[in-house]
Amino acid sequence: MNLKEKKILITGATGGIGYSLVKKFHEFGSTILATGTNEIKLDKLKDEFKNIKIKPFKLDQHSQIGEFIDSCYSELDGIDILINNAGITLDNLSIRLTEENWKKVIDINLTSTFLMCKQTIKKMLKKKQGKIINITSIVAHTGNLGQANYAASKAGIIGFSKSLAIEYAKKKININCISPGFIKTEMTDKINDEFKNILLSKIPSGELGKGEDVANCAVFLASEMSDYITGETIHVNGGMYMA
């Protein structure tokens, strides 16, 4: 898989999966622009991976996404692959979930991802080729206690990704999703042992996934080996959910 000449924009680059995405594509020699809200972690990424570019950006700034993509396009001298990995959770039981927290999760996870795709596709149409990979979640398919807003946002990503894939397939722009299960990150490290054991009992492989598992899938979808795949969701969950 030759990704050495590819120019890749990765959002949510400072989280556990985001770090693995940056690391994996760096190993393949891609030109990477990593973005996120945590400037300290972005600087650490730049120190570790010397040749990557970084750009802080808050995805709730919807009116600025077009300008942001323009600047990313200029810095990378093109965008071959967009990986939408950024997202937030604001969990609560539905009856206690505020409208504000519902809207915030939908705005950042779903609306921002749509706008990132929309603005990037405008650039990709000039070359009549490109790959977009949207990171969703197992809970988009199964639901989860206290995550009605998050599950809705991630399910929405799958739906609009299928529509975009139909619209731009003839332009050689592939849009696919990766749906991770429970991945070992700083967040899952905080889960108490009792709940973690319950969780592991539901995973046929008997273990949490790694960020690298998601990154390996992203590399495949970004490569020419996936040129005839579009509108699909690939599940990376150790068998916890089988579509």
C-alpha positions as CSV (number, residue, x, y, z in Angstrom):
1,M,0.0,0.0,0.0
2,N,1.7,3.2,-1.2
3,L,0.6,6.1,0.9
4,K,3.9,8.0,0.8
5,E,2.6,10.7,-1.5
6,K,-0.8,11.1,0.1
7,K,-1.9,14.2,2.0
8,I,-4.0,13.4,5.0
9,L,-6.1,15.6,7.3
10,I,-6.9,14.0,10.6
11,T,-9.3,15.5,13.1
12,G,-9.5,14.6,16.8
13,A,-5.8,13.8,16.5
14,T,-5.0,14.2,20.3
15,G,-7.2,11.3,21.5
16,G,-6.3,7.6,21.8
17,I,-7.5,6.6,18.4
18,G,-6.4,9.9,16.9
19,Y,-2.8,9.3,18.1
20,S,-2.8,5.8,16.6
21,L,-4.0,7.2,13.2
22,V,-1.2,9.8,13.2
23,K,1.4,7.2,14.1
24,K,0.2,4.6,11.5
25,F,0.0,7.0,8.6
26,H,3.4,8.5,9.7
27,E,4.9,5.0,9.4
28,F,3.6,4.9,5.8
29,G,5.3,8.2,5.0
30,S,2.1,10.2,4.4
31,T,2.0,14.0,4.7
32,I,-0.2,14.6,7.7
33,L,-2.0,17.7,9.1
34,A,-3.3,16.8,12.6
35,T,-6.0,19.0,14.2
36,G,-7.7,19.1,17.6
37,T,-8.6,21.3,20.5
38,N,-5.8,20.4,22.9
39,E,-2.8,22.5,21.8
40,I,-0.4,21.0,24.3
41,K,-1.1,17.5,23.0
42,L,-0.8,18.7,19.4
43,D,2.6,20.1,20.2
44,K,3.6,16.8,21.7
45,L,2.5,15.1,18.5
46,K,4.7,17.5,16.4
47,D,7.7,16.8,18.7
48,E,7.2,13.0,18.3
49,F,6.5,13.0,14.6
50,K,8.8,15.7,13.3
51,N,7.5,16.1,9.8
52,I,3.7,16.4,10.6
53,K,1.8,19.7,10.5
54,I,-0.6,20.7,13.3
55,K,-3.5,23.1,13.4
56,P,-5.7,23.8,16.5
57,F,-9.4,24.1,15.7
58,K,-12.7,23.9,17.5
59,L,-15.3,22.0,15.4
60,D,-18.2,23.9,16.9
61,Q,-17.1,26.9,14.9
62,H,-19.3,25.9,11.9
63,S,-19.1,29.2,10.1
64,Q,-15.3,28.9,10.0
65,I,-15.1,25.3,8.6
66,G,-14.9,26.4,5.0
67,E,-12.1,28.8,5.7
68,F,-10.4,26.1,7.8
69,I,-10.5,23.6,5.0
70,D,-9.1,26.2,2.6
71,S,-6.1,26.8,4.9
72,C,-5.5,23.0,5.4
73,Y,-5.7,22.6,1.6
74,S,-3.1,25.3,1.2
75,E,-0.8,23.9,3.9
76,L,-0.9,20.4,2.6
77,D,-0.9,21.5,-1.1
78,G,-4.1,19.4,-1.5
79,I,-6.1,16.9,0.5
80,D,-6.2,13.3,-0.7
81,I,-7.7,11.8,2.5
82,L,-9.9,13.2,5.2
83,I,-10.3,11.3,8.4
84,N,-13.1,12.6,10.7
85,N,-12.3,11.3,14.1
86,A,-13.2,14.2,16.4
87,G,-16.1,13.8,18.7
88,I,-17.4,14.3,22.3
89,T,-19.7,12.6,24.8
90,L,-22.0,14.3,27.3
91,D,-23.8,11.3,28.8
92,N,-27.0,11.1,30.8
93,L,-30.2,9.2,30.9
94,S,-32.6,10.5,28.3
95,I,-35.1,11.8,30.8
96,R,-32.3,13.9,32.4
97,L,-30.5,14.9,29.2
98,T,-30.7,18.6,28.6
99,E,-31.6,20.0,25.2
100,E,-28.3,21.9,25.3
101,N,-26.3,18.8,25.8
102,W,-28.3,17.0,23.1
103,K,-27.5,19.8,20.6
104,K,-23.9,20.2,21.5
105,V,-23.1,16.5,20.8
106,I,-25.1,16.6,17.6
107,D,-23.5,19.8,16.5
108,I,-19.9,18.6,17.1
109,N,-20.1,15.0,16.2
110,L,-22.6,15.1,13.3
111,T,-23.0,18.5,11.9
112,S,-19.3,19.3,12.0
113,T,-18.5,16.0,10.3
114,F,-21.0,16.7,7.6
115,L,-19.5,20.2,7.0
116,M,-16.0,18.9,7.0
117,C,-17.0,16.4,4.3
118,K,-18.9,19.0,2.3
119,Q,-16.0,21.5,2.2
120,T,-13.4,18.8,1.5
121,I,-15.4,17.2,-1.3
122,K,-15.5,20.6,-3.0
123,K,-11.7,20.4,-3.1
124,M,-11.6,16.7,-4.1
125,L,-13.9,17.3,-7.1
126,K,-11.1,19.3,-8.8
127,K,-9.0,16.2,-9.0
128,K,-12.0,13.8,-9.3
129,Q,-10.6,11.6,-6.6
130,G,-10.3,11.3,-2.8
131,K,-11.1,9.2,0.2
132,I,-13.1,10.2,3.3
133,I,-13.1,8.0,6.4
134,N,-15.7,8.9,9.1
135,I,-15.1,7.3,12.5
136,T,-18.5,6.3,14.1
137,S,-19.1,3.9,17.0
138,I,-20.6,0.5,17.9
139,V,-23.3,2.3,19.9
140,A,-24.6,3.7,16.6
141,H,-25.8,0.2,15.9
142,T,-26.6,-1.1,19.4
143,G,-27.5,2.0,21.4
144,N,-26.1,2.4,24.9
145,L,-27.4,3.4,28.3
146,G,-27.1,7.1,28.9
147,Q,-25.8,7.8,25.3
148,A,-28.9,8.7,23.3
149,N,-27.3,11.9,22.0
150,Y,-24.0,10.2,21.2
151,A,-25.7,7.2,19.5
152,A,-27.9,9.4,17.4
153,S,-24.9,11.5,16.3
154,K,-22.9,8.5,15.3
155,A,-25.8,6.8,13.6
156,G,-26.4,10.0,11.6
157,I,-22.8,9.9,10.4
158,I,-23.4,6.5,8.9
159,G,-26.6,7.6,7.1
160,F,-25.2,10.7,5.5
161,S,-22.0,8.9,4.6
162,K,-24.0,6.5,2.5
163,S,-25.8,9.3,0.8
164,L,-22.5,11.1,0.0
165,A,-21.0,7.9,-1.3
166,I,-23.9,7.6,-3.8
167,E,-23.6,11.2,-4.9
168,Y,-19.8,11.1,-5.5
169,A,-19.0,7.6,-6.5
170,K,-18.7,8.5,-10.2
171,K,-16.3,11.2,-9.3
172,K,-14.0,8.6,-7.7
173,I,-14.5,10.0,-4.2
174,N,-15.0,7.1,-1.7
175,I,-16.8,7.8,1.6
176,N,-16.7,5.0,4.2
177,C,-17.1,4.6,8.0
178,I,-15.2,2.7,10.6
179,S,-17.2,1.7,13.6
180,P,-14.9,0.9,16.6
181,G,-16.1,-1.2,19.5
182,F,-14.5,-0.6,22.9
183,I,-11.0,0.5,22.4
184,K,-8.3,0.7,25.1
185,T,-7.7,4.5,25.7
186,E,-7.3,6.8,28.6
187,M,-11.0,6.9,29.0
188,T,-11.5,3.1,29.2
189,D,-8.5,2.9,31.6
190,K,-10.7,4.7,34.1
191,I,-13.5,2.1,34.0
192,N,-13.6,0.2,37.3
193,D,-12.7,-3.5,37.2
194,E,-16.2,-4.8,37.8
195,F,-17.7,-2.9,34.9
196,K,-14.7,-3.8,32.7
197,N,-15.2,-7.5,33.4
198,I,-18.9,-7.2,32.4
199,L,-17.8,-5.4,29.3
200,L,-15.2,-8.0,28.4
201,S,-17.7,-10.8,28.8
202,K,-19.7,-9.4,25.9
203,I,-16.7,-9.3,23.6
204,P,-16.1,-12.7,21.9
205,S,-12.4,-12.0,21.6
206,G,-12.2,-11.4,25.3
207,E,-10.2,-8.2,25.1
208,L,-10.5,-4.5,24.4
209,G,-9.3,-3.3,21.0
210,K,-6.3,-1.1,20.4
211,G,-6.1,2.2,18.6
212,E,-3.8,0.5,16.1
213,D,-6.7,-1.8,15.2
214,V,-8.7,1.1,14.0
215,A,-5.7,2.7,12.3
216,N,-4.9,-0.5,10.4
217,C,-8.5,-0.4,9.0
218,A,-8.1,3.3,8.1
219,V,-4.9,2.6,6.2
220,F,-6.7,0.0,4.1
221,L,-9.6,2.4,3.3
222,A,-7.2,5.1,2.5
223,S,-5.2,2.9,0.1
224,E,-5.9,2.0,-3.5
225,M,-6.8,-1.5,-2.3
226,S,-10.2,-0.1,-1.3
227,D,-11.0,1.7,-4.5
228,Y,-14.1,-0.3,-5.2
229,I,-15.5,0.1,-1.6
230,T,-17.7,3.0,-0.8
231,G,-20.7,3.7,1.4
232,E,-19.6,0.9,3.8
233,T,-19.1,0.7,7.5
234,I,-16.3,-1.6,8.7
235,H,-16.7,-2.9,12.3
236,V,-13.7,-3.2,14.5
237,N,-15.0,-4.6,17.7
238,G,-13.6,-8.1,18.4
239,G,-17.0,-9.7,17.5
240,M,-19.1,-7.7,20.0
241,Y,-21.4,-6.7,17.2
242,M,-21.8,-8.5,13.9
243,A,-23.8,-6.7,11.2
